[in-house]
Amino acid sequence: MSISKTIKKFLREQKVKKILKTSKIGATTDLVIFHIKRNSDSIIKYDNLKLEFIKSSNHIRGAVGRRYISIIVSEQYHDKLYNLFNENIVSIQKKVASILVDCSRPDNKGEAVSGIINYITSLLSEKNINLYSFFTSQDEITLIIDEENAYKYVDLVKKKLKA
């Protein structure tokens, strides 16, 4: 690698660390992921479910792909979703956790810096932690990992960023 590329990589990593140092990072446990066959019936049910959860201030996270719908909810809603989507369920993963990296701090100024997702997922790889899913928006990154590693991962990220 040339000196110029090495310097650019170093500077980008410093920007990533600066953004992550000022970001809020936390874990939510006791979650379950449902993977559901996408069809017109399951999409209608999913859309209605989202509305119901939004009205009741309950948390639901989901993504509609080309073949599947993935829904992450608190374990307390397992039976409700199981009964609602039963015939279309492809798989269910229990005992997962959500790691939220909130980069919406005022001092981050929405700065577009490549490498943030790479940095936080490389730490998972270093510790041999499986990444089940992730969601991104302009200022939030949500990682879905196994529950037993959630708080260890958050501590690891915070420790790495202090160094």
Long-range contacts (C-beta under 8 A, 24 or more apart in sequence): 12-113, 12-114, 12-115, 13-115, 13-119, 15-111, 15-113, 15-115, 16-113, 16-115, 16-116, 16-119, 17-119, 17-161, 19-103, 19-108, 19-111, 19-113, 19-116, 20-101, 20-103, 20-116, 20-119, 20-120, 20-157, 20-161, 21-161, 22-105, 22-107, 22-108, 23-101, 23-102, 23-103, 23-105, 23-108, 24-100, 24-101, 24-102, 24-105, 25-99, 25-100, 25-101, 25-102, 25-154, 25-157, 25-158, 26-99, 26-100, 26-154, 27-97, 27-98, 27-99, 27-100, 27-150, 27-151, 27-153, 27-154, 28-97, 28-98, 28-100, 28-150, 29-97, 29-147, 29-150, 30-74, 30-75, 30-76, 30-147, 31-72, 31-73, 31-74, 31-75, 31-96, 31-97, 31-98, 31-144, 31-147, 32-72, 32-73, 32-74, 32-75, 32-77, 32-78, 32-81, 32-92, 32-93, 32-94, 32-95, 32-96, 33-70, 33-71, 33-72, 33-92, 33-93, 33-96, 33-132, 33-133, 33-144, 34-69, 34-70, 34-71, 34-72, 34-73, 34-81, 34-82, 34-85, 34-89, 34-91, 34-92, 35-68, 35-69, 35-70, 35-89, 35-90, 35-91, 35-92, 35-93, 36-68, 36-69, 36-70, 36-71, 36-85, 36-88, 36-89, 36-90, 37-67, 37-68, 37-69, 37-88, 37-89, 37-90, 38-64, 38-65, 38-66, 38-67, 38-68, 38-69, 39-88, 41-88, 42-69, 42-85, 42-88, 43-69, 45-84, 45-85, 46-71, 49-81, 49-84, 61-98, 61-135, 61-142, 63-133, 63-135, 70-133, 72-96, 72-98, 72-133, 72-144, 93-132, 95-146, 95-147, 95-148, 96-132, 96-144, 96-145, 96-146, 96-147, 97-144, 97-145, 97-146, 97-147, 97-149, 97-150, 98-142, 98-143, 98-144, 99-142, 99-143, 99-144, 99-145, 99-150, 99-153, 99-154, 100-140, 100-141, 100-142, 101-140, 101-141, 101-142, 101-143, 102-139, 102-140, 103-139, 103-140, 103-141, 104-139, 104-140, 108-139, 110-138, 110-139, 116-141, 117-141, 120-157, 123-153, 123-156, 123-157, 123-160, 124-153, 127-152, 127-153, 127-156, 129-153
